[in-house]
Amino acid sequence: MTEYSTEVAAAIEELGGVTLPDNIQLLEVVGRGTCSIVFKAQHRGEVVALKVYRPETVEKYRKKFDLNIAVFEMSQNRKFRKIPELTPFSAKPIMVLGHDGKQSVSFMQEFIEGRPLAEVGRENKGVPVSVLEAGEEIARAAEQAGLRDLDLDYRNVMVQSNNGRWLPVIHDFNQIPGDHPANKAFMGLFKKSSRPNYEFVREWLTFSEECRAG
């Protein structure tokens, strides 16, 4: 029987138990949300991120949307990543678990070695300009490709340092089309303007201003 750390064991209990193949080992908890708990895990010698969905979320997606949340999120992740301009800004999707009804419904992605955008913003008294510029590129490319309803809440975004520049990496793709507040019309967070490009991510920019104000 696998022995887990106190934190991992508590997360497993919070989820009502987790059933996984023997080739997946949970290492630590790296994220929590209303829909899931994310673990750093090991799969066949590779370090990955494993998002295990809360039972109530799995049931909600099945009843309300007739969807397997893990399959849906992987599909959205793939749509985003296959756009060449967006590939550098997304975690690589790997696999879905739970189809057989015997394993926990979960989604495996590339593990992002980075830091939360919220943490970097507070530490640096503002969101790095390179992140905001990347937000405009994400908005433009996604709009041209017809992608909408992606959840890009700044609290869910990771950033990586690349040649001295911070760049965002998107890893959350479970936003249901049309299932968001009416005031978030474009991808949940972007809006068009009279400028040639899109404005910065509104909430990223608002958060940045809050950081600068202290």
ChimeraX commands (.cxc) that place a marker at each C-alpha (Angstrom):
marker #1 position 0.00,0.00,0.00 radius 0.5
marker #1 position 1.33,3.44,-0.95 radius 0.5
marker #1 position 2.22,5.75,1.90 radius 0.5
marker #1 position 1.41,9.38,1.19 radius 0.5
marker #1 position 2.41,12.59,2.93 radius 0.5
marker #1 position -0.09,14.08,5.36 radius 0.5
marker #1 position -1.04,16.75,2.80 radius 0.5
marker #1 position -1.65,14.28,-0.01 radius 0.5
marker #1 position -3.56,11.91,2.25 radius 0.5
marker #1 position -5.80,14.80,3.39 radius 0.5
marker #1 position -6.48,15.78,-0.23 radius 0.5
marker #1 position -7.39,12.20,-1.11 radius 0.5
marker #1 position -9.82,12.14,1.81 radius 0.5
marker #1 position -11.27,15.50,0.70 radius 0.5
marker #1 position -11.99,13.96,-2.70 radius 0.5
marker #1 position -13.73,11.01,-1.09 radius 0.5
marker #1 position -10.92,8.69,-2.12 radius 0.5
marker #1 position -8.79,8.43,-5.25 radius 0.5
marker #1 position -8.40,5.30,-7.40 radius 0.5
marker #1 position -5.57,5.32,-9.93 radius 0.5
marker #1 position -3.51,2.83,-11.96 radius 0.5
marker #1 position -0.44,1.40,-10.24 radius 0.5
marker #1 position 1.86,3.32,-12.59 radius 0.5
marker #1 position 0.76,6.69,-11.19 radius 0.5
marker #1 position 2.23,7.93,-7.90 radius 0.5
marker #1 position 0.90,11.10,-6.24 radius 0.5
marker #1 position 3.79,13.23,-4.95 radius 0.5
marker #1 position 2.32,16.46,-3.61 radius 0.5
marker #1 position -0.65,18.83,-3.81 radius 0.5
marker #1 position 0.06,21.78,-6.12 radius 0.5
marker #1 position -3.38,23.33,-6.57 radius 0.5
marker #1 position -6.94,23.43,-5.30 radius 0.5
marker #1 position -10.09,24.70,-6.93 radius 0.5
marker #1 position -13.85,24.38,-6.78 radius 0.5
marker #1 position -13.74,21.69,-9.48 radius 0.5
marker #1 position -10.64,19.69,-8.64 radius 0.5
marker #1 position -7.45,19.14,-6.69 radius 0.5
marker #1 position -4.22,19.10,-8.71 radius 0.5
marker #1 position -1.37,16.82,-7.77 radius 0.5
marker #1 position 2.23,16.70,-8.86 radius 0.5
marker #1 position 2.55,13.05,-9.81 radius 0.5
marker #1 position 4.86,10.55,-11.42 radius 0.5
marker #1 position 3.73,8.51,-14.43 radius 0.5
marker #1 position 6.10,5.98,-15.99 radius 0.5
marker #1 position 9.12,7.91,-14.80 radius 0.5
marker #1 position 7.80,11.30,-15.93 radius 0.5
marker #1 position 6.70,14.10,-13.61 radius 0.5
marker #1 position 3.19,15.25,-14.56 radius 0.5
marker #1 position 0.27,17.28,-13.26 radius 0.5
marker #1 position -2.81,15.21,-12.44 radius 0.5
marker #1 position -6.11,17.03,-12.00 radius 0.5
marker #1 position -8.53,14.84,-10.01 radius 0.5
marker #1 position -12.08,16.18,-10.19 radius 0.5
marker #1 position -14.37,16.48,-7.21 radius 0.5
marker #1 position -17.28,13.98,-7.37 radius 0.5
marker #1 position -19.87,16.77,-7.27 radius 0.5
marker #1 position -18.22,18.44,-10.27 radius 0.5
marker #1 position -18.15,15.21,-12.24 radius 0.5
marker #1 position -21.86,14.77,-11.55 radius 0.5
marker #1 position -22.67,18.38,-12.45 radius 0.5
marker #1 position -20.99,18.13,-15.85 radius 0.5
marker #1 position -22.76,14.86,-16.56 radius 0.5
marker #1 position -26.23,16.05,-15.57 radius 0.5
marker #1 position -26.12,19.68,-16.70 radius 0.5
marker #1 position -23.93,19.43,-19.80 radius 0.5
marker #1 position -23.93,15.69,-20.64 radius 0.5
marker #1 position -20.13,15.77,-20.60 radius 0.5
marker #1 position -17.28,13.88,-19.04 radius 0.5
marker #1 position -15.38,16.84,-17.55 radius 0.5
marker #1 position -11.97,15.23,-18.04 radius 0.5
marker #1 position -12.63,14.47,-21.71 radius 0.5
marker #1 position -14.04,17.96,-22.27 radius 0.5
marker #1 position -11.07,19.68,-20.65 radius 0.5
marker #1 position -8.57,17.63,-22.61 radius 0.5
marker #1 position -10.43,18.44,-25.83 radius 0.5
marker #1 position -10.31,22.18,-25.06 radius 0.5
marker #1 position -6.63,21.93,-24.15 radius 0.5
marker #1 position -5.92,20.22,-27.49 radius 0.5
marker #1 position -7.84,22.88,-29.46 radius 0.5
marker #1 position -5.84,25.62,-27.77 radius 0.5
marker #1 position -2.48,23.91,-28.16 radius 0.5
marker #1 position -2.82,22.98,-31.83 radius 0.5
marker #1 position -2.82,26.68,-32.77 radius 0.5
marker #1 position 0.88,27.40,-33.47 radius 0.5
marker #1 position 0.82,30.88,-31.89 radius 0.5
marker #1 position -0.68,29.47,-28.69 radius 0.5
marker #1 position 1.43,26.32,-28.29 radius 0.5
marker #1 position 4.11,28.11,-26.20 radius 0.5
marker #1 position 1.41,29.35,-23.81 radius 0.5
marker #1 position -0.19,26.01,-22.95 radius 0.5
marker #1 position 0.48,22.86,-20.97 radius 0.5
marker #1 position 0.71,19.71,-23.06 radius 0.5
marker #1 position -2.32,17.40,-22.60 radius 0.5
marker #1 position -1.39,13.77,-21.93 radius 0.5
marker #1 position -4.35,11.53,-21.08 radius 0.5
marker #1 position -7.71,11.11,-19.39 radius 0.5
marker #1 position -8.54,8.58,-16.67 radius 0.5
marker #1 position -11.87,7.33,-15.37 radius 0.5
marker #1 position -13.56,6.10,-18.55 radius 0.5
marker #1 position -14.00,2.65,-17.04 radius 0.5
marker #1 position -15.91,3.85,-13.98 radius 0.5
marker #1 position -13.33,2.12,-11.78 radius 0.5
marker #1 position -10.72,4.87,-11.67 radius 0.5
marker #1 position -11.12,8.44,-10.49 radius 0.5
marker #1 position -12.13,10.90,-13.21 radius 0.5
marker #1 position -8.94,12.86,-13.85 radius 0.5
marker #1 position -6.90,14.65,-16.51 radius 0.5
marker #1 position -3.12,14.41,-16.88 radius 0.5
marker #1 position -1.10,17.30,-18.29 radius 0.5
marker #1 position 2.50,18.38,-18.62 radius 0.5
marker #1 position 3.78,19.62,-15.26 radius 0.5
marker #1 position 4.56,23.32,-15.53 radius 0.5
marker #1 position 7.72,24.39,-13.72 radius 0.5
marker #1 position 6.66,27.92,-12.94 radius 0.5
marker #1 position 5.01,30.21,-10.45 radius 0.5
marker #1 position 1.43,31.46,-10.02 radius 0.5
marker #1 position 0.80,34.74,-11.83 radius 0.5
marker #1 position -0.84,36.14,-8.70 radius 0.5
marker #1 position 2.29,35.45,-6.66 radius 0.5
marker #1 position 4.63,37.05,-9.20 radius 0.5
marker #1 position 2.34,40.06,-9.58 radius 0.5
marker #1 position 2.29,40.77,-5.85 radius 0.5
marker #1 position 6.01,40.20,-5.48 radius 0.5
marker #1 position 6.88,42.52,-8.38 radius 0.5
marker #1 position 4.24,45.16,-7.61 radius 0.5
marker #1 position 2.51,44.51,-10.89 radius 0.5
marker #1 position 2.02,41.92,-13.62 radius 0.5
marker #1 position 5.10,41.86,-15.90 radius 0.5
marker #1 position 4.58,43.71,-19.18 radius 0.5
marker #1 position 5.69,40.61,-21.11 radius 0.5
marker #1 position 2.77,38.68,-19.57 radius 0.5
marker #1 position 0.28,41.38,-20.54 radius 0.5
marker #1 position 1.68,41.51,-24.07 radius 0.5
marker #1 position 1.36,37.72,-24.30 radius 0.5
marker #1 position -2.25,38.14,-23.16 radius 0.5
marker #1 position -2.93,40.27,-26.20 radius 0.5
marker #1 position -1.34,37.65,-28.45 radius 0.5
marker #1 position -3.42,34.90,-26.84 radius 0.5
marker #1 position -6.59,36.96,-27.33 radius 0.5
marker #1 position -5.84,37.73,-30.97 radius 0.5
marker #1 position -4.86,34.18,-31.95 radius 0.5
marker #1 position -7.72,32.57,-30.04 radius 0.5
marker #1 position -10.30,34.94,-31.54 radius 0.5
marker #1 position -9.04,34.29,-35.06 radius 0.5
marker #1 position -9.28,30.53,-34.41 radius 0.5
marker #1 position -12.81,30.84,-33.04 radius 0.5
marker #1 position -11.89,29.79,-29.51 radius 0.5
marker #1 position -14.09,31.22,-26.80 radius 0.5
marker #1 position -15.08,30.57,-23.19 radius 0.5
marker #1 position -11.59,29.75,-21.94 radius 0.5
marker #1 position -11.16,30.40,-18.24 radius 0.5
marker #1 position -8.11,32.65,-17.95 radius 0.5
marker #1 position -8.66,33.95,-14.42 radius 0.5
marker #1 position -5.30,35.38,-13.29 radius 0.5
marker #1 position -5.47,33.18,-10.18 radius 0.5
marker #1 position -5.29,30.09,-12.41 radius 0.5
marker #1 position -2.41,31.20,-14.66 radius 0.5
marker #1 position 1.18,30.01,-14.22 radius 0.5
marker #1 position 4.15,32.01,-15.48 radius 0.5
marker #1 position 7.61,30.86,-16.51 radius 0.5
marker #1 position 10.83,32.81,-16.85 radius 0.5
marker #1 position 12.11,32.53,-20.43 radius 0.5
marker #1 position 15.32,34.36,-21.35 radius 0.5
marker #1 position 14.66,36.93,-18.65 radius 0.5
marker #1 position 10.99,37.44,-19.59 radius 0.5
marker #1 position 7.96,36.14,-17.73 radius 0.5
marker #1 position 5.46,34.37,-19.99 radius 0.5
marker #1 position 2.05,32.88,-19.09 radius 0.5
marker #1 position 1.22,29.19,-19.42 radius 0.5
marker #1 position -2.47,28.24,-19.54 radius 0.5
marker #1 position -3.46,24.98,-17.90 radius 0.5
marker #1 position -7.16,25.37,-17.04 radius 0.5
marker #1 position -9.62,24.51,-19.81 radius 0.5
marker #1 position -12.85,23.42,-18.13 radius 0.5
marker #1 position -14.95,26.53,-18.82 radius 0.5
marker #1 position -18.25,25.47,-20.41 radius 0.5
marker #1 position -19.34,27.56,-23.44 radius 0.5
marker #1 position -22.01,30.02,-22.34 radius 0.5
marker #1 position -21.69,29.07,-18.67 radius 0.5
marker #1 position -20.16,32.31,-17.44 radius 0.5
marker #1 position -21.32,35.82,-16.44 radius 0.5
marker #1 position -22.69,37.90,-19.30 radius 0.5
marker #1 position -20.16,40.69,-18.66 radius 0.5
marker #1 position -17.29,38.34,-19.60 radius 0.5
marker #1 position -18.04,38.20,-23.27 radius 0.5
marker #1 position -14.77,37.17,-24.89 radius 0.5
marker #1 position -13.03,34.04,-23.59 radius 0.5
marker #1 position -14.28,34.97,-20.14 radius 0.5
marker #1 position -11.77,37.82,-19.81 radius 0.5
marker #1 position -10.94,39.58,-23.07 radius 0.5
marker #1 position -12.78,42.31,-24.96 radius 0.5
marker #1 position -12.42,44.04,-28.30 radius 0.5
marker #1 position -11.54,47.72,-28.55 radius 0.5
marker #1 position -11.07,50.29,-31.29 radius 0.5
marker #1 position -7.34,49.56,-31.25 radius 0.5
marker #1 position -5.85,47.23,-33.89 radius 0.5
marker #1 position -5.29,44.53,-31.27 radius 0.5
marker #1 position -7.22,43.53,-28.18 radius 0.5
marker #1 position -6.87,45.24,-24.86 radius 0.5
marker #1 position -4.81,43.53,-22.21 radius 0.5
marker #1 position -6.55,40.87,-20.24 radius 0.5
marker #1 position -8.88,43.06,-18.23 radius 0.5
marker #1 position -8.59,41.15,-15.00 radius 0.5
marker #1 position -4.84,40.65,-15.37 radius 0.5
marker #1 position -4.43,44.40,-15.85 radius 0.5
marker #1 position -6.80,45.26,-13.00 radius 0.5
marker #1 position -4.88,42.91,-10.73 radius 0.5
marker #1 position -1.60,44.50,-11.84 radius 0.5
marker #1 position -2.91,47.95,-10.92 radius 0.5
marker #1 position -3.99,46.66,-7.52 radius 0.5
marker #1 position -0.48,45.28,-6.94 radius 0.5
marker #1 position 1.12,48.60,-7.82 radius 0.5
marker #1 position -1.24,50.42,-5.49 radius 0.5
marker #1 position -0.18,48.11,-2.67 radius 0.5
marker link #1:1,2 radius 0.2
marker link #1:2,3 radius 0.2
marker link #1:3,4 radius 0.2
marker link #1:4,5 radius 0.2
marker link #1:5,6 radius 0.2
marker link #1:6,7 radius 0.2
marker link #1:7,8 radius 0.2
marker link #1:8,9 radius 0.2
marker link #1:9,10 radius 0.2
marker link #1:10,11 radius 0.2
marker link #1:11,12 radius 0.2
marker link #1:12,13 radius 0.2
marker link #1:13,14 radius 0.2
marker link #1:14,15 radius 0.2
marker link #1:15,16 radius 0.2
marker link #1:16,17 radius 0.2
marker link #1:17,18 radius 0.2
marker link #1:18,19 radius 0.2
marker link #1:19,20 radius 0.2
marker link #1:20,21 radius 0.2
marker link #1:21,22 radius 0.2
marker link #1:22,23 radius 0.2
marker link #1:23,24 radius 0.2
marker link #1:24,25 radius 0.2
marker link #1:25,26 radius 0.2
marker link #1:26,27 radius 0.2
marker link #1:27,28 radius 0.2
marker link #1:28,29 radius 0.2
marker link #1:29,30 radius 0.2
marker link #1:30,31 radius 0.2
marker link #1:31,32 radius 0.2
marker link #1:32,33 radius 0.2
marker link #1:33,34 radius 0.2
marker link #1:34,35 radius 0.2
marker link #1:35,36 radius 0.2
marker link #1:36,37 radius 0.2
marker link #1:37,38 radius 0.2
marker link #1:38,39 radius 0.2
marker link #1:39,40 radius 0.2
marker link #1:40,41 radius 0.2
marker link #1:41,42 radius 0.2
marker link #1:42,43 radius 0.2
marker link #1:43,44 radius 0.2
marker link #1:44,45 radius 0.2
marker link #1:45,46 radius 0.2
marker link #1:46,47 radius 0.2
marker link #1:47,48 radius 0.2
marker link #1:48,49 radius 0.2
marker link #1:49,50 radius 0.2
marker link #1:50,51 radius 0.2
marker link #1:51,52 radius 0.2
marker link #1:52,53 radius 0.2
marker link #1:53,54 radius 0.2
marker link #1:54,55 radius 0.2
marker link #1:55,56 radius 0.2
marker link #1:56,57 radius 0.2
marker link #1:57,58 radius 0.2
marker link #1:58,59 radius 0.2
marker link #1:59,60 radius 0.2
marker link #1:60,61 radius 0.2
marker link #1:61,62 radius 0.2
marker link #1:62,63 radius 0.2
marker link #1:63,64 radius 0.2
marker link #1:64,65 radius 0.2
marker link #1:65,66 radius 0.2
marker link #1:66,67 radius 0.2
marker link #1:67,68 radius 0.2
marker link #1:68,69 radius 0.2
marker link #1:69,70 radius 0.2
marker link #1:70,71 radius 0.2
marker link #1:71,72 radius 0.2
marker link #1:72,73 radius 0.2
marker link #1:73,74 radius 0.2
marker link #1:74,75 radius 0.2
marker link #1:75,76 radius 0.2
marker link #1:76,77 radius 0.2
marker link #1:77,78 radius 0.2
marker link #1:78,79 radius 0.2
marker link #1:79,80 radius 0.2
marker link #1:80,81 radius 0.2
marker link #1:81,82 radius 0.2
marker link #1:82,83 radius 0.2
marker link #1:83,84 radius 0.2
marker link #1:84,85 radius 0.2
marker link #1:85,86 radius 0.2
marker link #1:86,87 radius 0.2
marker link #1:87,88 radius 0.2
marker link #1:88,89 radius 0.2
marker link #1:89,90 radius 0.2
marker link #1:90,91 radius 0.2
marker link #1:91,92 radius 0.2
marker link #1:92,93 radius 0.2
marker link #1:93,94 radius 0.2
marker link #1:94,95 radius 0.2
marker link #1:95,96 radius 0.2
marker link #1:96,97 radius 0.2
marker link #1:97,98 radius 0.2
marker link #1:98,99 radius 0.2
marker link #1:99,100 radius 0.2
marker link #1:100,101 radius 0.2
marker link #1:101,102 radius 0.2
marker link #1:102,103 radius 0.2
marker link #1:103,104 radius 0.2
marker link #1:104,105 radius 0.2
marker link #1:105,106 radius 0.2
marker link #1:106,107 radius 0.2
marker link #1:107,108 radius 0.2
marker link #1:108,109 radius 0.2
marker link #1:109,110 radius 0.2
marker link #1:110,111 radius 0.2
marker link #1:111,112 radius 0.2
marker link #1:112,113 radius 0.2
marker link #1:113,114 radius 0.2
marker link #1:114,115 radius 0.2
marker link #1:115,116 radius 0.2
marker link #1:116,117 radius 0.2
marker link #1:117,118 radius 0.2
marker link #1:118,119 radius 0.2
marker link #1:119,120 radius 0.2
marker link #1:120,121 radius 0.2
marker link #1:121,122 radius 0.2
marker link #1:122,123 radius 0.2
marker link #1:123,124 radius 0.2
marker link #1:124,125 radius 0.2
marker link #1:125,126 radius 0.2
marker link #1:126,127 radius 0.2
marker link #1:127,128 radius 0.2
marker link #1:128,129 radius 0.2
marker link #1:129,130 radius 0.2
marker link #1:130,131 radius 0.2
marker link #1:131,132 radius 0.2
marker link #1:132,133 radius 0.2
marker link #1:133,134 radius 0.2
marker link #1:134,135 radius 0.2
marker link #1:135,136 radius 0.2
marker link #1:136,137 radius 0.2
marker link #1:137,138 radius 0.2
marker link #1:138,139 radius 0.2
marker link #1:139,140 radius 0.2
marker link #1:140,141 radius 0.2
marker link #1:141,142 radius 0.2
marker link #1:142,143 radius 0.2
marker link #1:143,144 radius 0.2
marker link #1:144,145 radius 0.2
marker link #1:145,146 radius 0.2
marker link #1:146,147 radius 0.2
marker link #1:147,148 radius 0.2
marker link #1:148,149 radius 0.2
marker link #1:149,150 radius 0.2
marker link #1:150,151 radius 0.2
marker link #1:151,152 radius 0.2
marker link #1:152,153 radius 0.2
marker link #1:153,154 radius 0.2
marker link #1:154,155 radius 0.2
marker link #1:155,156 radius 0.2
marker link #1:156,157 radius 0.2
marker link #1:157,158 radius 0.2
marker link #1:158,159 radius 0.2
marker link #1:159,160 radius 0.2
marker link #1:160,161 radius 0.2
marker link #1:161,162 radius 0.2
marker link #1:162,163 radius 0.2
marker link #1:163,164 radius 0.2
marker link #1:164,165 radius 0.2
marker link #1:165,166 radius 0.2
marker link #1:166,167 radius 0.2
marker link #1:167,168 radius 0.2
marker link #1:168,169 radius 0.2
marker link #1:169,170 radius 0.2
marker link #1:170,171 radius 0.2
marker link #1:171,172 radius 0.2
marker link #1:172,173 radius 0.2
marker link #1:173,174 radius 0.2
marker link #1:174,175 radius 0.2
marker link #1:175,176 radius 0.2
marker link #1:176,177 radius 0.2
marker link #1:177,178 radius 0.2
marker link #1:178,179 radius 0.2
marker link #1:179,180 radius 0.2
marker link #1:180,181 radius 0.2
marker link #1:181,182 radius 0.2
marker link #1:182,183 radius 0.2
marker link #1:183,184 radius 0.2
marker link #1:184,185 radius 0.2
marker link #1:185,186 radius 0.2
marker link #1:186,187 radius 0.2
marker link #1:187,188 radius 0.2
marker link #1:188,189 radius 0.2
marker link #1:189,190 radius 0.2
marker link #1:190,191 radius 0.2
marker link #1:191,192 radius 0.2
marker link #1:192,193 radius 0.2
marker link #1:193,194 radius 0.2
marker link #1:194,195 radius 0.2
marker link #1:195,196 radius 0.2
marker link #1:196,197 radius 0.2
marker link #1:197,198 radius 0.2
marker link #1:198,199 radius 0.2
marker link #1:199,200 radius 0.2
marker link #1:200,201 radius 0.2
marker link #1:201,202 radius 0.2
marker link #1:202,203 radius 0.2
marker link #1:203,204 radius 0.2
marker link #1:204,205 radius 0.2
marker link #1:205,206 radius 0.2
marker link #1:206,207 radius 0.2
marker link #1:207,208 radius 0.2
marker link #1:208,209 radius 0.2
marker link #1:209,210 radius 0.2
marker link #1:210,211 radius 0.2
marker link #1:211,212 radius 0.2
marker link #1:212,213 radius 0.2
marker link #1:213,214 radius 0.2
view
